[in-house]
Amino acid sequence: MKWRNGSLRRRLVIWLLIPLLVISSLMLLEVRSNAVRSTNQAFDRALLSSALAIADRVVMIGGKIEVDVPYVALEMLTSAAEDRVFYQVSTGQGEFITGYEDLPPVPDRLLPLREEPVFYDAVYNGEPVRIGALSRYVASVRKATRFQVLVAETMGTRTSLSEDILASAAARQIVLIMLAAIIVWFGIGQGLKPLTRLEEALNRRSPTDLRPILHDVPTEVRHLVGAINQLFGRLENSLKTMQRFTADAAHQLRTPLAALRTQAELGQREDDPEKMRQIMETIASSTRQTSHLANQLLASARAAPEGLAGRPFEKIDLCAITRAVTSAKVPAAIENGIDLGYEGLTEPVLIMGDATLIEELLKNLVHNALIYCPDGSAVTVRLENDRKPGFVRLSVEDNGPGIPIEHHKDVFKRFYRMSESGQEEGCGLGLSIVKEIAARHDTKVKLTQPERNSGCVFSISFKRSS
């Protein structure tokens, strides 16, 4: 199991234990240092007492230093059977007087000795020892000289005491870490209960229940729940779009497909070539109309705002798109005997949008103008600066029969067609698609009549992008 796929509770406990172990280790190092220092301070007092007791028994007789080492001076250091005591008395010039001659001397860093005693660690006969050293004066009638006393003790008792202190501290740290791990383990379990309840609530939902999650959850997962709610919203919109597309397709395609089937069956029974040709022409016309209807249904599904929720926009060149679509429609305009042209801006016009949808919008406007305008009409696609600063206006103007004012508010409805239009190619979706694409780009399409009171003008304003 990969680490990132493991238990969240286990991961949190491990992330807690690792810093605790590191901190505890550092604390134990400090405890060990303090234990050694405290132990040395306690035992060094006894070491100093022994050295002072020996120094008190140093006398000078006839110009010669003599020492009568008291037994009690060494007895006070033998508190533990495993420890041994060594001593040495020498002159200030380093001449050996009595004791153990090979005791490690005072390190150079502590020289010269003064009135204050010094303590240092050394190794004697292969064992670590702690040595206390002091320097005093001894005098007679004729002479006064300085001597030094070294008292050494093996470190068995000191080490045992330091280790006991360290072991006790380590045991407390281990117990503390274990208690913290147990508390965190069960605490996280309690903290995750709201997520468990949320999981149970989601499991009880039906596949079509995409309502927002309203359960109380910890602060740390509110953003996650918010993202899930946004996903639910997008899924719901996508389902609505799919359902609408399915319903529209089933409703709108049933009739033309039935007509095609009827014509095909008639053609199978017809022997007259002329009638057969007429039937084939009818089938071809119905096929074109059905194909156009299917394409419009797909375009409507793509253009619906709920079908594109969350799809990001990008900078696009509206001028380039407008001129490209107009050029592509010129052959169809020539075939219908209509003069199609472009006027307006020629430099790049950047807006935030979806290039595919903008192309679909313009294609529908031009297509509507071409099929509803009679032979000899003129259609002009225009891109110009809007009266409102920072906006650009795209418009399609024709001089055809126009749309009566009483139909202006209805022509943007889905599947709405004017009964007197006389056109068979339309399916009542073109202007509805234009309206939905405009709404997707946070704008509106406007229908007006030219000043000459014939034809119509469809215009949409877009905000420029810097």
Backbone torsions as a table, in degrees:
resi	resn	phi	psi	omega
1	MET	NA	128.5	179.3
2	LYS	-70.6	153.0	-177.5
3	TRP	-58.3	-44.3	-175.3
4	ARG	-70.8	-15.1	179.4
5	ASN	-100.0	3.3	-177.7
6	GLY	-78.3	-176.4	-178.8
7	SER	-66.3	133.7	177.9
8	LEU	-64.5	-39.9	179.2
9	ARG	-62.2	-44.9	-179.7
10	ARG	-63.5	-40.8	-179.8
11	ARG	-63.7	-41.6	-179.8
12	LEU	-66.4	-40.5	179.2
13	VAL	-63.8	-42.9	179.9
14	ILE	-64.2	-42.4	178.3
15	TRP	-63.9	-27.0	175.9
16	LEU	-78.1	-41.4	-174.5
17	LEU	-70.3	-37.1	-177.9
18	ILE	-60.1	-51.4	176.8
19	PRO	-62.6	-36.8	179.0
20	LEU	-62.8	-41.0	179.2
21	LEU	-65.5	-40.7	179.2
22	VAL	-64.3	-47.1	-179.9
23	ILE	-63.7	-41.4	179.3
24	SER	-63.0	-39.6	178.4
25	SER	-62.2	-43.7	178.1
26	LEU	-64.0	-39.2	178.8
27	MET	-66.0	-37.4	179.0
28	LEU	-67.7	-34.8	174.9
29	LEU	-61.5	-41.1	177.8
30	GLU	-67.4	-39.9	178.0
31	VAL	-61.4	-43.1	179.9
32	ARG	-61.2	-44.7	179.5
33	SER	-62.0	-43.3	179.3
34	ASN	-66.6	-36.6	-179.8
35	ALA	-65.3	-43.7	178.6
36	VAL	-63.9	-42.8	-179.6
37	ARG	-64.6	-44.2	-179.5
38	SER	-66.5	-41.3	178.2
39	THR	-62.9	-43.1	179.0
40	ASN	-63.0	-40.5	179.2
41	GLN	-61.3	-41.5	-178.6
42	ALA	-68.8	-47.1	-177.3
43	PHE	-75.9	-27.2	179.1
44	ASP	-65.6	-27.1	177.3
45	ARG	-63.3	-44.3	177.6
46	ALA	-65.0	-37.6	178.2
47	LEU	-62.2	-41.5	179.1
48	LEU	-67.4	-39.5	179.1
49	SER	-60.8	-42.3	177.9
50	SER	-63.7	-43.2	179.8
51	ALA	-63.3	-39.2	179.1
52	LEU	-67.5	-39.0	178.9
53	ALA	-63.0	-40.9	177.9
54	ILE	-67.5	-43.0	-178.9
55	ALA	-61.1	-32.9	179.8
56	ASP	-68.0	-19.6	-178.0
57	ARG	-99.6	10.0	177.1
58	VAL	-88.3	126.6	179.2
59	VAL	-133.7	163.4	177.1
60	MET	-116.6	120.8	-179.7
61	ILE	-123.6	118.8	179.4
62	GLY	61.1	34.1	179.2
63	GLY	78.7	8.6	-179.4
64	LYS	-123.0	134.9	-178.6
65	ILE	-79.6	130.8	176.2
66	GLU	-128.7	150.6	-175.3
67	VAL	-133.2	131.3	173.3
68	ASP	-113.6	91.0	-173.6
69	VAL	-68.4	119.2	179.4
70	PRO	-74.9	136.8	179.9
71	TYR	-61.4	-35.5	-177.6
72	VAL	-64.5	-25.5	-179.7
73	ALA	-65.1	-34.5	179.0
74	LEU	-91.2	-26.8	-179.3
75	GLU	-62.2	-34.8	-175.7
76	MET	-69.4	-15.1	179.4
77	LEU	-93.3	-17.1	-175.4
78	THR	-87.6	55.4	-179.4
79	SER	-77.6	-23.2	179.3
80	ALA	-121.5	140.2	-174.3
81	ALA	-65.6	-27.9	-175.8
82	GLU	-82.6	-10.1	-179.3
83	ASP	-91.5	144.6	176.7
84	ARG	-123.4	152.8	-174.6
85	VAL	-121.1	138.8	177.4
86	PHE	-131.6	152.5	179.1
87	TYR	-143.3	165.6	177.3
88	GLN	-156.8	136.6	174.0
89	VAL	-121.1	130.0	179.9
90	SER	-143.1	164.6	178.6
91	THR	-75.1	170.3	177.7
92	GLY	-63.9	-22.7	179.0
93	GLN	-89.9	3.9	176.7
94	GLY	92.4	8.8	179.0
95	GLU	-78.7	128.4	-177.4
96	PHE	-67.8	136.7	178.1
97	ILE	-112.8	-54.5	-179.3
98	THR	-159.5	167.4	178.6
99	GLY	99.5	-142.3	-178.2
100	TYR	-102.5	111.0	-170.8
101	GLU	-68.8	-29.8	-173.8
102	ASP	-93.6	17.7	175.0
103	LEU	-60.6	141.7	179.4
104	PRO	-57.9	131.8	-178.1
105	PRO	-73.1	170.9	177.5
106	VAL	-67.5	130.9	179.8
107	PRO	-60.2	152.7	-178.4
108	ASP	-60.6	-31.9	-178.2
109	ARG	-65.8	-19.6	-179.8
110	LEU	-99.8	-3.1	179.6
111	LEU	-86.9	155.7	-7.1
112	PRO	-79.4	152.8	179.0
113	LEU	-71.8	138.5	176.1
114	ARG	-115.3	-154.7	-178.9
115	GLU	-73.1	-27.5	-178.6
116	GLU	-78.8	137.1	178.0
117	PRO	-72.1	157.0	176.6
118	VAL	-128.4	155.2	-179.9
119	PHE	-132.7	142.3	-179.8
120	TYR	-154.4	158.7	178.8
121	ASP	-98.2	145.1	179.8
122	ALA	-154.8	179.8	178.2
123	VAL	-122.0	128.3	-178.7
124	TYR	-132.6	124.9	-177.5
125	ASN	53.6	37.3	177.6
126	GLY	80.3	5.9	-179.9
127	GLU	-120.7	143.9	175.2
128	PRO	-71.2	136.5	179.6
129	VAL	-133.2	158.4	174.1
130	ARG	-112.4	127.3	-174.3
131	ILE	-119.2	133.4	172.5
132	GLY	-110.1	135.1	-177.2
133	ALA	-131.1	140.9	175.0
134	LEU	-144.1	157.8	-178.3
135	SER	-126.4	134.8	179.9
136	ARG	-139.0	166.5	174.2
137	TYR	-98.4	143.9	170.3
138	VAL	-128.3	139.9	-174.0
139	ALA	-139.8	153.7	171.6
140	SER	-129.0	-173.0	-178.8
141	VAL	-62.7	-36.9	-174.8
142	ARG	-96.2	-23.9	-167.9
143	LYS	-146.8	150.8	173.8
144	ALA	-136.4	132.2	-179.0
145	THR	-145.2	165.0	-179.0
146	ARG	-101.1	143.8	175.1
147	PHE	-134.0	165.1	178.1
148	GLN	-133.0	146.7	-178.8
149	VAL	-118.6	128.7	173.4
150	LEU	-113.4	131.2	174.3
151	VAL	-126.6	121.6	-177.7
152	ALA	-115.4	147.3	179.3
153	GLU	-140.3	135.1	174.3
154	THR	-64.3	157.9	-167.1
155	MET	-105.9	24.7	-179.3
156	GLY	-61.0	-50.0	-178.6
157	THR	-66.2	-41.3	179.0
158	ARG	-60.3	-48.0	-178.1
159	THR	-62.5	-42.0	179.6
160	SER	-61.6	-43.0	-179.1
161	LEU	-65.8	-42.1	178.8
162	SER	-63.5	-41.2	179.6
163	GLU	-66.7	-36.0	177.4
164	ASP	-63.5	-44.2	178.7
165	ILE	-62.1	-44.0	-179.7
166	LEU	-65.4	-41.6	179.8
167	ALA	-64.1	-40.1	178.0
168	SER	-63.2	-43.0	178.9
169	ALA	-66.0	-40.8	178.9
170	ALA	-63.1	-39.6	178.7
171	ALA	-62.7	-42.7	178.4
172	ARG	-63.8	-39.3	179.3
173	GLN	-65.3	-42.0	179.9
174	ILE	-63.3	-44.3	178.3
175	VAL	-61.4	-41.9	179.9
176	LEU	-62.8	-43.5	-179.4
177	ILE	-65.3	-41.9	179.6
178	MET	-64.1	-43.7	177.9
179	LEU	-62.4	-41.6	179.4
180	ALA	-62.9	-41.6	179.6
181	ALA	-63.6	-42.3	180.0
182	ILE	-65.1	-44.8	-179.4
183	ILE	-62.8	-44.9	-179.7
184	VAL	-65.3	-40.1	-179.7
185	TRP	-57.6	-50.3	-179.9
186	PHE	-75.4	-31.9	177.9
187	GLY	-64.1	-40.5	177.9
188	ILE	-65.5	-37.7	176.8
189	GLY	-59.0	-42.9	176.7
190	GLN	-65.8	-39.2	-179.4
191	GLY	-67.8	-27.5	-179.2
192	LEU	-87.4	-3.0	-179.6
193	LYS	-58.6	-40.4	176.3
194	PRO	-57.8	-34.6	178.0
195	LEU	-69.7	-35.2	176.7
196	THR	-64.4	-43.0	177.7
197	ARG	-64.2	-37.7	177.7
198	LEU	-63.5	-41.9	178.3
199	GLU	-61.0	-43.5	-179.9
200	GLU	-63.7	-39.0	179.6
201	ALA	-66.1	-40.1	179.5
202	LEU	-68.3	-35.7	178.5
203	ASN	-66.4	-26.9	179.6
204	ARG	-79.7	-13.0	-177.1
205	ARG	-75.2	151.8	174.1
206	SER	-82.3	160.4	-178.5
207	PRO	-58.6	-24.1	-177.8
208	THR	-95.9	-1.7	-179.5
209	ASP	-86.1	98.4	-177.6
210	LEU	-113.4	30.0	176.9
211	ARG	-65.8	152.3	178.2
212	PRO	-62.3	147.8	177.2
213	ILE	-77.8	122.9	-177.4
214	LEU	-115.0	13.3	-178.8
215	HIS	-71.6	148.7	173.4
216	ASP	-72.9	125.8	-179.3
217	VAL	-132.1	159.7	176.9
218	PRO	-59.4	154.8	-178.7
219	THR	-56.4	-37.3	-174.6
220	GLU	-64.2	-22.7	-177.1
221	VAL	-112.3	9.3	178.7
222	ARG	-64.5	-38.9	178.5
223	HIS	-64.9	-36.5	177.3
224	LEU	-64.6	-44.6	178.4
225	VAL	-63.6	-38.9	177.1
226	GLY	-61.8	-40.7	177.8
227	ALA	-65.1	-38.5	177.7
228	ILE	-64.7	-40.6	178.0
229	ASN	-62.8	-40.6	177.0
230	GLN	-63.5	-39.4	176.9
231	LEU	-63.6	-42.3	176.5
232	PHE	-58.2	-41.9	179.8
233	GLY	-62.6	-43.0	179.2
234	ARG	-66.2	-39.9	178.2
235	LEU	-63.2	-41.5	179.5
236	GLU	-62.9	-42.9	178.5
237	ASN	-64.4	-40.4	178.7
238	SER	-64.0	-40.6	177.5
239	LEU	-63.9	-41.0	178.1
240	LYS	-62.5	-42.3	179.0
241	THR	-62.6	-44.3	179.7
242	MET	-64.0	-42.7	179.8
243	GLN	-64.8	-40.2	179.0
244	ARG	-66.5	-41.4	178.8
245	PHE	-62.8	-43.6	-179.9
246	THR	-61.8	-45.0	-180.0
247	ALA	-64.4	-44.3	-179.7
248	ASP	-64.0	-43.6	-178.7
249	ALA	-63.4	-44.3	-179.9
250	ALA	-62.7	-38.4	-177.3
251	HIS	-75.5	-45.1	-172.1
252	GLN	-83.3	-29.5	-176.6
253	LEU	-87.7	-15.6	-177.1
254	ARG	-61.8	-46.4	-176.0
255	THR	-66.5	-52.7	-179.8
256	PRO	-63.6	-32.9	177.8
257	LEU	-68.5	-37.2	176.4
258	ALA	-65.4	-38.1	178.2
259	ALA	-65.9	-41.2	177.8
260	LEU	-61.6	-42.1	179.2
261	ARG	-62.8	-42.7	-179.7
262	THR	-62.9	-45.8	179.7
263	GLN	-62.6	-40.6	179.0
264	ALA	-63.5	-40.0	178.8
265	GLU	-66.5	-37.9	176.6
266	LEU	-63.7	-40.5	-179.8
267	GLY	-64.5	-33.2	179.2
268	GLN	-66.2	-28.9	-177.6
269	ARG	-95.2	-6.5	-174.1
270	GLU	-92.0	135.3	178.7
271	ASP	-108.1	-21.4	-178.1
272	ASP	-72.7	119.8	-178.7
273	PRO	-58.6	-38.5	-178.5
274	GLU	-65.9	-45.2	178.1
275	LYS	-66.6	-35.7	176.7
276	MET	-61.3	-41.9	178.8
277	ARG	-62.2	-41.4	179.7
278	GLN	-64.4	-40.4	178.6
279	ILE	-64.2	-41.8	179.7
280	MET	-64.3	-37.9	177.0
281	GLU	-64.1	-40.2	177.9
282	THR	-64.4	-42.1	178.6
283	ILE	-63.2	-42.7	179.9
284	ALA	-62.5	-42.0	179.3
285	SER	-65.2	-42.8	179.5
286	SER	-65.6	-35.9	179.3
287	THR	-65.2	-43.1	177.7
288	ARG	-61.0	-43.1	-179.0
289	GLN	-66.4	-40.5	179.5
290	THR	-66.6	-41.0	177.7
291	SER	-62.1	-42.7	178.8
292	HIS	-63.5	-39.7	178.9
293	LEU	-63.7	-43.5	179.4
294	ALA	-62.8	-42.3	178.5
295	ASN	-63.3	-39.6	179.0
296	GLN	-67.5	-37.6	177.0
297	LEU	-63.3	-42.8	177.2
298	LEU	-64.4	-41.8	178.7
299	ALA	-64.3	-37.1	178.2
300	SER	-65.5	-38.9	178.3
301	ALA	-65.8	-38.9	178.0
302	ARG	-70.3	-35.2	-174.7
303	ALA	-78.8	-23.2	-177.3
304	ALA	-58.4	131.7	179.8
305	PRO	-55.6	-38.3	-178.9
306	GLU	-71.0	-20.6	179.0
307	GLY	-81.2	-13.5	-178.4
308	LEU	-122.1	17.0	-177.1
309	ALA	-56.0	129.8	176.9
310	GLY	87.5	-6.7	179.3
311	ARG	-74.4	124.2	-175.1
312	PRO	-75.9	146.2	173.7
313	PHE	-87.5	164.4	175.7
314	GLU	-143.0	166.3	178.8
315	LYS	-70.7	128.9	178.4
316	ILE	-132.2	155.7	179.3
317	ASP	-94.2	102.8	-177.7
318	LEU	-65.2	-35.0	-179.9
319	CYS	-64.5	-45.8	-179.3
320	ALA	-63.5	-40.9	179.8
321	ILE	-65.1	-44.1	-177.8
322	THR	-62.2	-45.5	-178.0
323	ARG	-69.5	-35.4	179.6
324	ALA	-67.3	-43.8	179.8
325	VAL	-65.9	-41.5	179.4
326	THR	-61.1	-45.3	179.5
327	SER	-61.9	-39.2	-178.7
328	ALA	-66.5	-26.2	-178.3
329	LYS	-89.6	-5.5	-177.4
330	VAL	-61.4	-45.5	178.9
331	PRO	-57.4	-42.7	178.4
332	ALA	-63.9	-36.8	178.4
333	ALA	-66.0	-41.1	179.4
334	ILE	-64.4	-39.4	179.1
335	GLU	-62.7	-33.7	179.1
336	ASN	-89.3	2.3	179.2
337	GLY	71.6	33.2	-176.8
338	ILE	-117.9	139.5	178.2
339	ASP	-87.7	107.0	-179.4
340	LEU	-107.6	128.6	-179.2
341	GLY	-146.5	169.3	179.9
342	TYR	-120.7	139.5	176.5
343	GLU	-136.2	154.0	172.5
344	GLY	118.3	-147.0	-172.6
345	LEU	-65.6	145.3	178.1
346	THR	-118.5	-17.5	179.4
347	GLU	-83.3	160.8	-179.6
348	PRO	-57.2	137.5	177.0
349	VAL	-123.2	105.9	-175.3
350	LEU	-91.3	130.5	173.6
351	ILE	-135.0	164.0	173.6
352	MET	-93.0	120.4	-178.5
353	GLY	-175.7	-168.0	179.2
354	ASP	-112.3	115.1	-174.4
355	ALA	-60.7	-39.9	-178.9
356	THR	-63.0	-41.8	-179.7
357	LEU	-70.4	-38.6	178.6
358	ILE	-63.6	-39.9	176.3
359	GLU	-61.4	-43.3	180.0
360	GLU	-62.9	-40.9	178.5
361	LEU	-58.6	-50.2	-176.6
362	LEU	-69.0	-38.1	178.3
363	LYS	-60.2	-40.9	-179.8
364	ASN	-66.4	-41.5	179.4
365	LEU	-64.3	-45.5	-179.8
366	VAL	-67.2	-41.6	179.8
367	HIS	-60.4	-44.4	178.3
368	ASN	-60.4	-42.0	-179.9
369	ALA	-64.5	-39.4	-177.3
370	LEU	-69.3	-36.4	-175.9
371	ILE	-84.9	-21.1	-177.5
372	TYR	-101.5	-11.3	178.2
373	CYS	-91.2	140.1	179.9
374	PRO	-75.2	170.7	177.3
375	ASP	-58.7	135.4	179.7
376	GLY	93.7	-1.4	179.7
377	SER	-78.5	170.4	178.0
378	ALA	-126.2	136.2	177.3
379	VAL	-124.4	129.0	-177.2
380	THR	-123.0	124.7	173.0
381	VAL	-96.8	126.9	-172.3
382	ARG	-130.6	135.6	174.9
383	LEU	-127.2	117.6	-174.8
384	GLU	-147.1	164.0	177.0
385	ASN	-66.7	137.0	179.7
386	ASP	-79.5	162.5	176.1
387	ARG	-64.6	-30.6	178.5
388	LYS	-79.7	122.3	-178.3
389	PRO	-57.0	140.4	177.9
390	GLY	84.0	6.7	179.9
391	PHE	-124.2	155.7	176.6
392	VAL	-128.5	145.1	-174.9
393	ARG	-115.5	126.9	174.3
394	LEU	-104.5	129.0	-177.7
395	SER	-140.3	151.5	174.2
396	VAL	-125.0	117.7	-175.2
397	GLU	-119.4	139.0	176.4
398	ASP	-136.4	163.9	178.3
399	ASN	-114.1	32.1	-179.7
400	GLY	-78.1	-158.2	-176.1
401	PRO	-68.9	-18.5	179.8
402	GLY	79.2	-178.2	180.0
403	ILE	-123.4	124.2	179.1
404	PRO	-55.7	145.6	-175.5
405	ILE	-58.7	-34.3	-177.6
406	GLU	-67.3	-14.2	178.8
407	HIS	-99.6	-4.5	-174.7
408	HIS	-58.4	-40.1	-176.0
409	LYS	-80.0	-11.0	-176.2
410	ASP	-104.6	-20.2	-172.4
411	VAL	-66.8	-17.7	179.7
412	PHE	-90.2	1.4	177.7
413	LYS	-78.6	153.2	-179.6
414	ARG	-68.9	132.5	176.4
415	PHE	64.5	18.5	177.5
416	TYR	-85.7	130.2	176.1
417	ARG	-137.5	137.1	176.7
418	MET	-72.6	130.4	-174.5
419	SER	-63.5	-27.9	-176.9
420	GLU	-91.5	10.0	-177.3
421	SER	-68.2	-33.8	177.4
422	GLY	73.6	9.7	-178.5
423	GLN	-104.8	139.2	179.5
424	GLU	-101.5	-17.9	-174.9
425	GLU	-75.9	-25.0	-177.3
426	GLY	-73.9	156.2	178.3
427	CYS	-130.3	5.1	176.3
428	GLY	77.8	19.1	-179.4
429	LEU	-114.2	-18.2	-173.2
430	GLY	-57.2	-53.9	-178.0
431	LEU	-71.4	-28.9	174.9
432	SER	-64.4	-40.3	177.1
433	ILE	-64.5	-42.3	178.5
434	VAL	-59.4	-44.0	179.7
435	LYS	-62.3	-43.4	-178.3
436	GLU	-67.8	-38.5	178.0
437	ILE	-66.9	-40.3	177.5
438	ALA	-62.2	-43.4	178.0
439	ALA	-63.1	-36.6	177.7
440	ARG	-62.0	-29.0	179.2
441	HIS	-98.7	20.7	174.7
442	ASP	58.2	43.4	176.7
443	THR	-147.3	-177.2	-178.2
444	LYS	-133.6	152.6	174.4
445	VAL	-97.6	135.0	-178.0
446	LYS	-114.8	139.6	177.3
447	LEU	-113.0	120.5	178.5
448	THR	-134.8	170.3	176.4
449	GLN	-110.8	141.3	177.8
450	PRO	-62.6	166.2	-178.5
451	GLU	-62.7	-28.6	-179.9
452	ARG	-74.2	-3.4	173.9
453	ASN	66.0	31.7	173.4
454	SER	-141.7	149.4	-176.6
455	GLY	77.6	-165.3	179.6
456	CYS	-155.0	161.7	179.9
457	VAL	-130.2	122.7	172.4
458	PHE	-104.3	126.0	-176.7
459	SER	-135.0	144.7	177.8
460	ILE	-136.0	133.0	178.1
461	SER	-100.9	134.8	177.9
462	PHE	-121.5	143.9	177.1
463	LYS	-81.2	130.4	177.8
464	ARG	-66.9	151.2	176.3
465	SER	-111.8	135.0	-178.4
466	SER	-72.7	NA	NA
